[in-house]
Amino acid sequence: MSAGKRAGGFDIRTFIGAAVGIIGAYLLVVAFTWDPELDKTGGVHANLWTGVAMVVVAALFFLWARVRPLTPPVEADDAAAERAER
């Protein structure tokens, strides 16, 4: 295994970001298509603000996974082989 390998699409942050993003996008669609029922939420458009927050959190999860990717641990044999190649 080389030191440059990454977990990529199997990173748990990718799955969490996708799940939160899908739910957030659904809430945004609901916010713009259904009656907001502001009397039940004290005048706050709950679906809109919750959807926006969830989409932002999903974007942060994807950014986090992109900026700091997981790398599999390098085993002792691999590290010795890499030193021998240098």
Secondary structure as UniProt FT lines:
FT   TURN            3..4
FT   HELIX           8..10
FT   HELIX           12..33
FT   TURN            38..43
FT   HELIX           46..67
FT   HELIX           76..85
//
